């Protein structure tokens, strides 16, 4: 890997440019371009270049927006041989850049233009914003394997030099494949490891080793997998189960479709996500729980029944097994229905609004029509009332006539989203607070029941903060939880995905723990909100919800994305884009404040994967380069990421 820096022409900053990379020679190469915004202190643009042919001199061009505060570009080159790239940059006129953006964004643009006209501008901006990144996609998985999943002599020597616990392993091959599949699995196992074919429930009781590795017939282990399992047992003495990432192999043995698992949590265990690759369980701890067939349900039920608290099931963020694609079924994913709580605690819905637009009343009426929950109040909070504004006065009069609605008038000199919500919380009667934007409407009537069920469950796990899956007016996903580090700071997961698209491992449709959710729809315990001092008013426009969730998580709170709860978010109908107009100067300040306070979480989201991409639209796909390599995992002194 080589890093090259290039100065920018004076007329390039703040403009769209055509950037070309030419790599002479015969070596196979890929390159990643990064543009850093000095004011925000982060990489804000990145794109990938690769040869049109696998070998030979090549020149590739991409459309890249250069931030106004950028002074240089960085080019990271991955090449099998010496790299001497040539970088060419040509500023474009607005008209030409707009045409090229429309051309690159065309595959998703028709979908953004369909559906409800409210919020259409936001959808189009999101599509065009992702267009250059989609044009400069990361290289194929085969290249990623060669560059980043290589276990050469340095890695194997370092792994062999580490102390390992004196423990024994045995392999349980769950029946269901052919004799050739059994042979394929056996040939990849370490010498001396006993193998037992599990054909009946009684076969589970015949296992004798300390740890049992459960594999599908035909699933093969990587050569270094056994040493990684032994090292994980040594590092995590309290573990009662281990799971690792895996990928699929076709009939010719070619690796494809990597499956990068998020950290285990109770919600994903119940959905059957864990484990899908190799499952390693402590025999004595789980002897009473060995399940019956079939295989895929086997490992999911085994993990749920045996692991106990999710903390006892540890994830190895390494691809350690390869499973034939014919073994993995397509109908494994389960979406557990949340049990309706026995009680219905009062929920105070806090809606900040300027009340100057017709859509506010439309959304309020739709909210009342689509909420079957029996105990709620709506606090419509106006930061500043203008007596001369007739539209605002008419909206407030109509809002006061609606049931469940209380209008709270404040006198803030400047709009501050955090201050408005904090002040409204003092007027709330509910033990649960729901922060809601005035451009959000529910899809189904049971939405609030389902959110409350995560906070006050009749059975199952309990959350402290719950977010919902938000959709654009045309059904495309706007918010699926927040991933720290995505887009080099934080970003909504699965933005612009189709409503029914499951995403990798079905994660786009599954309830799961996350680092943060958006305050466009956030349910939080009032006691927790008060104990944290509410939203930080230093974040007056945006990022206040992310900061709040991270402070709550640091205090031990559990934050959950309820993917089964869907609402439409028409996005920025009242106040426009977060940092436009007079608020534009606040963006760099708030970004720097968040980065300074939460640099560690931005660098390594505990609910994401260190091998996964931080490029929007590539969630849970291999990162290029990943933040962790085999050698860095081997040499780390702390326990493996959970």
C-alpha positions in Angstrom: 0.0 0.0 0.0 1.4 3.4 -1.0 0.0 6.9 -0.2 0.4 9.8 -2.6 -0.6 13.4 -2.0 -1.5 15.9 -4.7 -1.9 19.7 -4.4 -5.2 21.1 -5.7 -5.4 23.9 -8.3 -6.7 27.1 -6.8 -9.9 26.9 -8.9 -10.8 23.4 -7.9 -11.9 23.9 -4.3 -15.7 23.9 -3.9 -16.3 22.6 -7.4 -17.1 19.3 -9.1 -14.1 18.0 -10.9 -13.2 15.1 -13.2 -10.4 13.2 -11.5 -8.4 10.7 -13.5 -5.7 8.2 -12.4 -3.3 6.6 -14.8 -1.2 3.7 -13.6 1.6 2.6 -16.0 3.0 -0.9 -15.9 1.7 -4.4 -15.8 0.8 -4.8 -12.2 -2.8 -5.3 -11.0 -3.8 -2.2 -9.1 -6.6 -0.4 -7.3 -6.6 3.1 -5.8 -8.7 5.0 -3.3 -9.0 8.8 -3.6 -9.8 10.8 -0.4 -10.6 14.5 -0.2 -10.3 16.1 3.3 -12.4 19.1 4.4 -10.0 21.0 6.7 -12.8 23.0 8.3 -14.7 19.8 9.3 -11.5 17.9 10.0 -12.6 14.8 8.2 -12.5 12.9 4.9 -15.7 14.0 3.1 -15.2 12.5 -0.4 -13.8 9.1 -1.4 -13.9 7.1 -4.6 -12.2 4.0 -6.0 -10.3 3.6 -9.2 -9.4 0.3 -10.8 -8.2 -0.9 -14.2 -10.7 -1.7 -16.9 -8.7 -4.9 -17.5 -7.1 -6.8 -14.6 -3.6 -6.1 -16.1 -2.0 -3.4 -18.2 -1.8 0.4 -18.1 -5.1 2.0 -17.5 -6.6 5.4 -17.0 -9.9 5.7 -15.1 -11.9 8.9 -14.5 -14.5 9.7 -11.9 -16.7 12.7 -10.9 -15.6 14.1 -7.5 -16.8 17.1 -5.6 -13.8 18.9 -4.0 -14.7 20.5 -0.6 -14.3 24.3 -0.4 -11.8 23.9 2.5 -9.8 21.1 0.9 -6.2 21.9 0.0 -4.9 18.5 -1.1 -6.1 15.0 -2.2 -4.7 11.7 -1.0 -4.4 8.7 -3.3 -4.0 5.3 -1.6 -2.7 2.8 -4.1 -2.9 -1.0 -3.6 -0.7 -2.7 -6.2 1.1 -6.0 -6.6 4.1 -4.1 -7.9 5.7 -0.7 -7.7 3.2 2.1 -8.0 3.9 5.4 -9.9 0.4 6.9 -10.5 -0.3 10.0 -12.4 -3.2 12.1 -11.2 -5.2 14.5 -13.4 -7.8 16.9 -12.2 -10.1 19.1 -14.4 -12.7 21.5 -12.8 -16.1 21.4 -14.5 -18.8 24.0 -15.0 -21.9 23.6 -13.0 -23.9 22.7 -16.1 -21.6 19.9 -17.1 -21.3 18.6 -13.6 -25.1 18.6 -13.2 -25.4 16.6 -16.5 -22.8 14.0 -15.4 -24.5 13.7 -11.9 -27.8 13.0 -13.5 -26.3 10.5 -15.8 -24.5 8.6 -12.9 -27.6 8.8 -10.7 -30.0 7.7 -13.3 -30.4 4.1 -12.2 -31.9 5.2 -8.9 -33.3 8.6 -10.0 -36.7 7.3 -11.3 -37.3 5.6 -7.9 -36.6 8.9 -6.1 -39.0 10.8 -8.4 -41.9 8.4 -7.8 -44.3 8.6 -4.9 -45.3 11.4 -2.6 -44.0 14.8 -3.8 -43.3 15.9 -0.2 -39.7 15.3 0.5 -38.9 14.6 -3.1 -36.0 17.2 -3.1 -34.4 15.4 -0.2 -34.6 12.1 -2.0 -33.1 13.4 -5.2 -30.3 15.1 -3.2 -29.5 11.8 -1.5 -29.5 9.9 -4.8 -27.2 12.4 -6.5 -25.0 12.5 -3.4 -24.4 8.8 -3.6 -24.0 8.7 -7.4 -20.3 9.4 -7.6 -19.5 6.8 -4.9 -21.6 4.2 -6.8 -19.7 5.0 -10.0 -16.4 4.5 -8.1 -17.3 1.3 -6.4 -14.9 -0.8 -4.3 -13.2 -3.6 -6.1 -14.7 -7.1 -6.3 -14.5 -9.6 -3.4 -11.8 -11.6 -5.0 -9.4 -8.6 -5.0 -10.4 -7.9 -1.3 -9.4 -11.5 -0.4 -6.0 -11.2 -2.1 -5.2 -7.9 -0.4 -6.8 -8.1 3.0 -7.7 -11.6 3.9 -4.3 -13.0 3.2 -2.8 -15.3 5.9 0.8 -15.5 4.9 3.9 -16.6 6.9 4.0 -13.5 9.1 0.4 -14.0 10.2 0.7 -17.7 10.8 4.0 -17.3 12.7 2.5 -14.6 14.9 -0.5 -16.7 15.6 1.6 -19.8 16.5 3.7 -17.7 18.9 0.7 -16.7 21.0 0.0 -18.7 24.2 -3.2 -20.8 24.0 -5.3 -22.4 26.7 -5.1 -26.1 27.1 -8.4 -27.1 25.7 -9.7 -29.7 23.4 -11.9 -29.3 20.3 -14.3 -31.7 18.6 -16.3 -31.2 15.4 -20.0 -31.9 15.0 -21.0 -32.3 11.4 -24.8 -32.0 11.2 -26.1 -34.5 8.6 -27.8 -33.5 5.5 -25.1 -33.5 2.8 -23.5 -36.1 0.5 -20.5 -38.3 1.2 -18.4 -35.9 -0.9 -19.5 -33.0 1.3 -18.5 -34.9 4.4 -15.1 -35.6 2.9 -14.7 -31.9 1.9 -15.4 -30.9 5.5 -13.1 -33.5 7.0 -10.1 -32.6 4.9 -9.9 -29.1 6.2 -9.9 -30.1 9.9 -6.8 -30.1 12.0 -5.2 -33.5 12.6 -6.3 -35.0 15.8 -9.7 -33.3 16.0 -12.4 -35.9 16.5 -15.3 -35.7 14.1 -18.9 -36.9 14.9 -21.7 -37.0 12.3 -24.9 -35.7 14.1 -27.8 -37.7 12.7 -30.0 -38.0 15.8 -30.5 -36.0 19.0 -28.7 -38.7 20.9 -25.5 -38.1 19.0 -25.1 -34.7 20.7 -24.7 -36.5 24.0 -21.7 -38.5 22.7 -19.5 -35.4 22.3 -16.6 -35.4 24.8 -14.2 -32.4 24.0 -14.3 -29.2 26.0 -15.4 -27.2 22.9 -17.6 -28.4 20.1 -17.3 -26.8 16.6 -20.7 -27.2 14.8 -20.4 -27.2 11.0 -22.8 -27.9 8.2 -21.8 -30.9 6.1 -19.9 -29.4 3.2 -18.8 -26.3 5.2 -15.0 -26.1 5.2 -12.7 -24.4 7.7 -9.9 -21.9 6.8 -6.4 -23.3 7.5 -5.9 -20.9 10.4 -9.4 -21.2 11.9 -8.6 -23.7 14.6 -5.7 -21.5 15.9 -8.1 -18.5 15.9 -10.7 -20.5 17.9 -8.1 -21.5 20.4 -6.8 -18.0 20.8 -10.4 -16.6 21.2 -11.0 -19.1 24.0 -7.8 -17.9 25.7 -8.7 -14.3 25.4 -12.3 -14.7 26.5 -12.3 -17.1 29.5 -15.9 -16.2 30.3 -17.2 -17.1 26.8 -19.6 -20.0 26.4 -19.9 -19.7 22.7 -18.0 -18.3 19.7 -19.1 -17.3 16.3 -17.1 -16.2 13.3 -17.8 -14.6 9.9 -18.1 -16.7 6.8 -18.6 -16.6 3.1 -20.2 -18.7 0.4 -18.5 -20.9 -2.1 -19.9 -22.0 -5.4 -19.6 -25.5 -7.0 -16.0 -24.7 -8.2 -14.9 -23.7 -4.7 -14.7 -20.0 -5.6 -15.4 -17.7 -2.6 -18.2 -15.2 -2.9 -20.8 -13.2 -0.9 -19.0 -12.5 2.4 -21.3 -12.5 5.5 -20.0 -10.1 8.1 -21.9 -10.6 11.4 -22.7 -7.7 13.7 -22.0 -8.2 17.4 -24.5 -10.6 19.0 -27.5 -9.1 20.8 -30.7 -10.7 22.1 -32.8 -9.3 19.3 -30.6 -10.8 16.6 -30.3 -14.1 18.4 -34.1 -14.4 18.4 -34.2 -13.6 14.7 -31.8 -16.5 13.9 -28.9 -14.4 12.7 -26.4 -16.2 15.0 -24.6 -18.3 14.2 -24.7 -18.8 10.5 -21.0 -19.7 10.0 -19.0 -21.9 12.4 -20.6 -22.2 15.8 -18.3 -23.1 18.7 -19.9 -24.0 22.0 -18.6 -25.1 25.4 -19.8 -28.7 25.8 -20.4 -28.8 29.6 -22.2 -25.5 29.7 -24.7 -26.5 27.0 -25.0 -30.3 27.1 -28.7 -30.1 28.2 -29.6 -27.8 25.3 -28.4 -29.7 22.2 -31.2 -29.2 19.7 -32.7 -31.4 17.0 -32.5 -31.0 13.3 -32.7 -29.3 10.7 -29.2 -27.8 10.4 -29.9 -24.1 10.0 -32.5 -24.0 12.7 -30.0 -26.1 14.7 -27.4 -23.5 15.1 -29.8 -20.6 15.6 -31.7 -22.4 18.3 -28.5 -23.6 19.8 -27.2 -20.1 20.1 -30.4 -18.8 21.6 -30.8 -21.6 24.1 -27.2 -22.1 25.1 -25.6 -18.7 25.0 -27.6 -17.2 27.8 -26.8 -13.5 28.0 -25.4 -12.2 24.6 -22.2 -11.3 26.4 -21.3 -15.0 26.7 -21.4 -15.4 22.9 -18.3 -13.8 21.4 -17.7 -12.8 17.8 -14.5 -13.3 16.0 -14.4 -10.6 13.3 -12.6 -12.9 10.9 -13.8 -15.0 7.9 -13.0 -18.5 9.2 -15.4 -20.9 7.3 -16.6 -21.2 3.7 -20.1 -22.7 3.2 -21.5 -24.1 -0.1 -24.3 -21.8 -1.3 -26.6 -24.7 -1.7 -26.5 -25.4 2.1 -27.7 -21.9 3.1 -31.5 -21.6 2.8 -33.2 -18.4 1.8 -36.1 -18.7 4.4 -34.0 -18.7 7.6 -34.8 -15.2 8.7 -37.4 -14.7 11.4 -38.9 -11.4 12.5 -40.2 -12.0 16.0 -43.3 -10.1 16.7 -43.1 -7.9 19.7 -45.5 -8.8 22.5 -47.9 -6.1 23.4 -47.1 -4.8 27.0 -49.7 -5.5 29.7 -49.7 -1.8 30.7 -49.8 1.3 28.5 -47.7 4.0 30.1 -48.3 7.6 29.2 -46.3 8.7 26.2 -45.6 12.4 25.7 -45.0 13.1 22.0 -42.9 16.2 21.6 -43.1 17.9 18.2 -41.0 21.0 17.6 -42.4 23.1 14.7 -42.4 26.6 13.2 -46.1 26.0 12.4 -45.8 28.0 9.2 -46.6 25.3 6.7 -49.8 23.5 5.8 -48.1 20.1 6.1 -48.0 20.5 10.0 -51.7 20.1 10.4 -51.8 17.3 7.8 -49.2 15.4 9.7 -50.9 16.0 13.0 -54.2 14.7 11.7 -52.6 11.7 10.2 -50.8 11.0 13.4 -54.0 11.1 15.4 -55.8 8.8 12.8 -52.9 6.3 12.8 -52.2 6.0 16.5 -54.2 3.2 18.2 -52.2 3.6 21.5 -54.6 4.6 24.3 -52.4 6.9 26.5 -50.6 9.7 24.7 -50.4 13.4 24.5 -48.9 15.6 21.8 -46.9 18.7 22.8 -46.7 20.9 19.7 -43.8 23.2 20.6 -43.2 26.6 18.9 -39.8 28.1 19.5 -41.0 31.6 18.6 -44.4 33.0 18.0 -44.7 35.9 15.5 -47.9 37.9 16.1 -47.6 39.3 12.5 -47.5 35.8 11.0 -51.1 35.0 9.9 -50.2 31.5 8.6 -48.6 30.6 11.9 -51.6 32.0 13.9 -54.1 30.0 11.8 -52.1 26.8 12.2 -51.9 27.3 16.0 -55.7 27.9 16.2 -56.4 24.8 14.3 -53.9 22.7 16.3 -55.5 23.7 19.6 -58.8 22.3 18.4 -57.3 18.8 17.8 -57.7 16.1 20.5 -54.6 15.1 22.6 -52.8 18.2 21.4 -51.3 20.9 23.7 -49.5 23.9 22.1 -46.4 25.1 24.0 -45.2 28.6 23.1 -41.6 29.5 23.8 -39.7 32.7 23.3 -36.3 31.6 22.0 -34.4 34.3 20.1 -32.8 31.7 17.8 -34.1 28.3 16.9 -32.3 25.6 18.8 -33.6 22.1 18.4 -32.1 20.8 21.6 -33.3 23.7 23.7 -36.9 23.3 22.3 -37.0 19.6 23.2 -35.5 20.2 26.6 -38.0 22.9 27.4 -40.9 20.8 26.2 -39.8 17.8 28.4 -40.6 20.0 31.4 -44.2 20.3 30.4 -44.6 16.5 29.7 -46.8 14.3 31.8 -45.7 10.9 30.4 -43.1 8.6 31.8 -42.0 8.0 28.2 -40.9 10.8 25.8 -41.2 10.5 22.1 -39.2 13.0 20.1 -40.9 13.4 16.7 -40.5 15.7 13.8 -43.4 17.6 12.4 -43.0 15.9 9.0 -43.3 12.3 10.2 -46.4 10.2 9.9 -47.0 6.5 10.8 -47.6 3.8 8.3 -49.8 1.5 10.5 -51.9 2.1 13.6 -49.9 -0.1 16.0 -46.6 1.7 15.6 -46.6 3.3 19.1 -47.6 0.0 20.7 -44.7 -1.7 19.0 -42.2 0.9 20.1 -43.4 0.9 23.7 -43.2 -2.9 23.6 -39.4 -2.6 23.4 -39.2 -0.4 26.4 -41.8 -2.1 28.5 -41.9 -5.7 27.1 -44.3 -8.3 28.4 -41.4 -10.7 27.9 -38.0 -10.6 26.1 -35.3 -8.0 26.1 -35.8 -4.4 27.3 -34.5 -1.2 25.7 -34.0 2.3 27.0 -34.1 4.2 23.7 -36.0 3.0 20.7 -35.8 4.3 17.1 -38.0 3.5 14.1 -37.4 2.7 10.5 -38.1 5.8 8.5 -39.1 5.9 4.9 -39.2 8.6 2.3 -42.6 9.4 0.9 -42.0 6.9 -2.0 -41.1 4.0 0.3 -37.3 4.2 0.0 -35.5 3.9 3.3 -34.4 7.2 4.9 -33.2 5.9 8.3 -32.3 2.4 9.5 -30.3 3.3 12.6 -27.1 5.3 12.7 -23.7 3.7 12.0 -20.8 5.7 13.6 -17.9 6.2 11.1 -20.2 5.7 8.1 -19.5 8.6 5.6 -16.4 9.3 7.8 -18.5 10.7 10.6 -22.0 9.1 11.0 -24.8 8.3 8.7 -28.2 6.5 8.4 -27.8 2.9 7.6 -29.4 1.5 4.4 -30.4 4.9 3.1 -32.1 4.7 -0.4 -32.6 0.9 -0.1 -36.0 -0.4 -1.2 -38.6 -0.9 1.6 -38.6 -4.6 1.2 -34.9 -5.1 0.6 -33.5 -7.3 3.4 -29.9 -6.1 3.1 -26.9 -8.3 4.1 -28.1 -11.1 6.5 -31.5 -9.5 6.5 -30.3 -6.7 8.9 -32.3 -4.0 7.1 -35.5 -5.6 8.3 -34.4 -6.8 11.8 -34.6 -5.2 15.2 -31.1 -4.8 16.5 -28.9 -2.8 18.9 -27.3 0.3 17.4 -25.1 3.1 18.6 -27.7 5.8 17.8 -31.0 6.6 16.3 -32.4 9.8 14.9 -34.5 12.2 17.0 -36.9 12.4 14.0 -38.6 9.5 15.9 -37.0 8.5 19.2 -38.7 7.0 22.2 -36.8 7.4 25.5 -37.5 6.9 29.2 -38.1 10.3 30.7 -36.0 9.4 33.7 -33.0 8.7 31.4 -33.6 11.9 29.5 -33.5 13.9 32.7 -30.5 12.1 34.1 -28.5 13.0 31.0 -29.6 16.6 31.0 -31.6 16.2 27.8 -30.1 17.0 24.5 -26.9 19.0 24.5 -27.8 22.6 23.5 -24.3 23.1 22.1 -25.7 21.0 19.2 -28.4 23.5 18.2 -29.2 22.2 14.7 -28.1 18.6 14.2 -26.1 15.7 15.6 -27.7 16.3 19.0 -29.6 13.0 18.8 -26.3 11.2 18.0 -24.5 12.8 20.9 -27.5 12.0 23.2 -27.5 8.4 22.2 -23.8 8.0 22.6 -23.9 9.6 26.1 -26.8 7.2 27.0 -24.8 4.2 25.7 -21.8 5.3 27.7 -24.0 5.4 30.8 -25.1 1.8 30.1 -28.4 2.4 28.2 -29.6 0.0 25.5 -30.5 1.7 22.2 -32.5 -0.4 19.7 -33.6 0.2 16.1 -37.2 -1.3 15.8 -37.1 -2.1 12.1 -40.7 -3.5 12.3 -42.0 0.0 13.1 -42.2 2.1 10.0 -43.1 5.8 9.5 -42.8 8.2 6.6 -40.4 11.0 7.0 -40.8 13.8 4.5 -37.5 15.4 5.8 -36.9 19.0 6.3 -40.2 20.4 5.1 -40.4 22.9 8.0 -36.9 24.2 8.5 -35.2 23.1 5.3 -31.8 21.4 5.2 -29.9 21.4 8.5 -27.1 23.8 7.6 -28.5 26.0 4.8 -28.8 29.8 4.9 -27.8 31.5 8.1 -27.1 28.1 9.8 -24.3 27.1 7.3 -21.5 28.3 9.6 -22.6 25.9 12.3 -21.9 22.7 10.4 -18.1 22.6 10.8 -18.4 23.6 14.4 -20.9 20.9 15.3 -19.0 18.3 13.3 -15.8 19.1 15.1 -17.5 19.1 18.5 -18.9 15.6 17.8 -15.6 14.3 16.5 -13.7 15.7 19.4 -16.1 14.2 22.0 -16.6 10.8 20.4 -13.5 10.1 18.3 -13.2 6.5 19.6 -16.7 5.5 18.7 -16.5 7.2 15.3 -13.3 5.2 14.7 -14.9 1.9 15.8 -18.6 1.6 16.2 -19.2 -1.2 18.8 -22.3 -2.4 16.9 -20.7 -2.4 13.5 -18.0 -4.6 12.0 -14.2 -3.7 11.7 -14.0 -5.4 8.3 -17.1 -3.6 6.9 -17.1 -0.6 4.6 -17.7 3.0 5.8 -19.0 4.1 2.4 -22.8 4.8 2.3 -24.7 2.2 0.4 -22.1 -0.5 1.2 -23.1 -1.3 4.8 -21.9 -4.6 6.1 -20.0 -5.2 2.9 -16.2 -5.6 3.0 -14.3 -2.3 3.5 -11.5 -1.2 1.2 -9.3 -1.1 3.1 -10.8 -2.7 6.3 -10.0 -1.1 9.7 -8.7 -4.5 10.9 -6.3 -6.9 9.3 -5.5 -10.5 10.4 -2.2 -9.4 11.9 -3.8 -6.5 13.9 -6.3 -9.0 15.4 -3.5 -11.4 16.3 -1.4 -8.7 18.0 -4.2 -7.0 19.9 -3.9 -7.1 23.6 -7.5 -6.5 24.4 -10.3 -9.2 24.2 -11.7 -9.8 20.7 -14.5 -7.5 19.7 -17.9 -8.8 20.8 
